[in-house]
Amino acid sequence: MKHIFSGKPRYEIESLIDTWVVGINHAERNRNVMKRRYIDGITFEKLGEEFDLTDWQVKNICYECIKLIKV
């Protein structure tokens, strides 16, 4: 299955995240998590350390935010 961000340039991924990941709890943190994951390619484990979250929380943030993004 192709990922929602596959083949898109950095600026487009960033714009999609900034446009659609709004109006939710911890929106700014979640946008930052998404950008670090899908632009910088940081692992869930490293993101958990960086944002003081569990791996599961990071995965859940990414999953829930992906559902918000309309391409």
Secondary structure, 3 states (H helix, E strand, C coil): CCCCCCCCCHHHHHHHHHHHCCCCCCHHHHHHHHHHHHCCCCCHHHHHHHHCCCHHHHHHHHHHHHHHCCC
